[in-house]
Amino acid sequence: MPAGAHAPAVAARAPSGPATPRGAIAWLPTLQAKGRNALAAQDLRWREPQAKPSTLHLLLLDTSGSMRQSGRLARAKGYAANVLEQAARAGDHVALLCFGGQGVELLVPPGPARRAAAVRVQQRGGGGGTPLAQAMAAADNLMAQHRRVRGTSASAASTVLWLLTDGRTLEQPRAPQGADQLVVVDFEEAKVRVGRCADWAARWGAEYRQGAWVL
């Protein structure tokens, strides 16, 4: 992940004892503090470490009627929960959109990943149609809002869009506009395949995974 540049900052001189390291040594302030004397621990000045920009993992979870067949939705929810838990361990941000018979619902708004979000995913039901194009448009809007909220730091943070679906729709959505990385996770069974997920991934330049694979 790209990291922001470290900005030098002069720490106040410690009244006594060595300075506490916080990052790389800021040599110019250190030499100014040292003067003509030999370098001592209390002369050291440190660059303030800048927090790593958090990656936003935006999940689009297909909860349509076809996903209820053959345990597809259960596998997809487990996969989504795994992504959310890994994001929480990494200190990243997450958002979750569900799309199905009830339209598109923002189940988890963008924000720091919390393990509790995985519980909400597991409680989600399914049924109805597959408004994929509407979900993709909503994802584009969320990613644009995320960039505006983060301001200039958004250029240093990345966005990963995860599409979890069986591809059982006649819609032909355009490629997402705001994602730095796109992952299409296919939950269609190998024995009866339409193959739309693989086609979308190839057309969008996305990473393609099958839902049975381990993260």
N, C-alpha and C positions, 0 to 999 in steps of 0.2 A: 504494500500500500504506500502511496506517496506520503511523505512526511513534510510538515511545514519547516521552514528555515528557523534556526535558533536566533533570537534577537538578543543582543547583549544588554545586560542591565547591571548597574553598579549597586552592589549590596552595601549597606551601612557597615562601617568598621566595627568589629566586635570589640567591646570594652576589654575583654580578657579572654584568653584561651583561643584554641584554633577555630577557624570558621567551619561551619557545617557544609560539606559538599552538597550541591544541588544539581550540578550539571558540569559542563566543561569549564575549565578555568578561563576567565576573561583576563587576558594578559595585560592589556593596556591599563585598566584600573588597578590590577595587581602591582604592576611596576610603579605606578604613581603612588600607591600606598606604601610600597617598600622604600621609595626614595633612594638615598645613598647607603642604606643599611643592607645587611645580608637578608636574604629572603626568609621570612618566618611564617609559620602557619597562620598567624593572625592577619598577615598581609594579603592572603589569598582572597580573591573576589571571583564570583562564579556567574556564569551565564544562567539565566533562568530557563529551565527546560520548558519547551512549549508542548502543550498536550497534543497527542496524535489525533488528527481529525478522525471522527467516527464514521465508519462506513454505514450507509443506510441499506439494509436488506428489505426490499419491498416484495412481499409474497402475494401472488394472485392464486387463490385456492378455488378450484372448480368444485362447486357443491351441487351440480345439476343432477337430474334423475339418473343419467347413465353412469354417474360416478358411484351410485349406490349399488351397482351390480358387481358381483364377484369380489366384494371387499375393496373396491378401488378407493372409495372415499376414506375408509379406515386407514389404508396404507398411506394415502396422501396426507391425512391429518397427522399421522405419525412422522412422516417426512418433514412436514412443516414445523411440528413441535421440536424436532431435532435441530432444524435450522435456527429456530428461535433460541433454543438453549445454548447452541454454540455461539450465537451472536452475543448473548448475555455474558458468557464467559470471556469473550473478546472485548467487552466494553463497547460494542457497536450499537447502532440504532436499528429499529425495525418498524415495519408497518405491515398490516395484513388486510387485504381486500378479499372478500368472498363473493363469488358470483354464481347465481343459480336462479331458481324459480322466483325468488323474492327480489330479483334485480341484483344490483351491486351494493354491498354493504361494507363500510369501513369498520372491521371488527377490532382492529388494533391501530390507533392513529400513530403517526410517526413520533418516535421518542426513544429514549434509552431502552434497550432490551431488558425485559423482566421475565424471569422464569414462570411467573404466574400467567403470562400470555399463552404459554403452551397448554395450560389447563383450559383456557377459553376455546382454543382450537379444538381440543378433544370433545368439547360439549356441543360443537356445531353440528346441526342436522343438514339434510340435503333433500333435493327434489326439484322438479321443474326443468325449464329450458336452460340454455347456455349463452347468456349475453356476453360473449367474449369481447366483441368490439367495444361495447360499453365499458367493460372492465379495463381494457387497455387504455381507453381514453381517460378514465378516472386515474389510472396509474400515471399517465403522462402529467396530469394536473397535479398530483401529489408530489411528483419529482420536481416539477417547476416551483411549487410552493416551498419545498425543502431547500432548493437553491436560493430562493429569495430570503428565507428566514436566516440561513447561515451566512448570507452576504458574501464578502470576498473569500471567506474560508471555504466556501462551497467548491471552489476550483481545486482545493487541495484534498477534499474528501471525495470518495467514490460512491456510486450507487449500483447495487446489484439487484436486478429484477428476476425473481423466480416465478415461473409459470408452471403450476402444478395442475395437470389436466389429462383427460384421456383423448382429447382432440375430437370428440364426437359432436361436431357442429359443422354446419355448412358455411358459416361466416369465414371470411378471409381477411382477418385484421391486418392492418399495416404494421410495420416494425415499430416498436417503442422508440420514442424520440430522446428521452432523457437519461437512459441507463448507460453506465460505463461498461457493464457486463450483463449479459442476459443468459439465463439458464432455463431451458425447457425440460421439465421432468415429465416423462411419459408414463401414464398409468394404464395404458391399453394393454390387454393381454396379448401374448405372443401368438396364440392359436387363432384368433380372429382379429386381424389388424387392418385398419384403414390407412394408418401411417401418416396422418396429418401432422402430428407433432414433429416427426423427423423432417417433414417437408418445410414446416415453419422455421425450424432451427437452421436448416440449410439456407433458406431464403433470407433470414435475418442475420446470418453470421453468428448464431448463438451456440452455446455449448448444449449438447444433447445428452440427456441421461434417461435411463429407464428407472421407473419407480421402485423396482425391486433391488436396485443397487444400494450399497451402504454408503452413507455420506463420508 
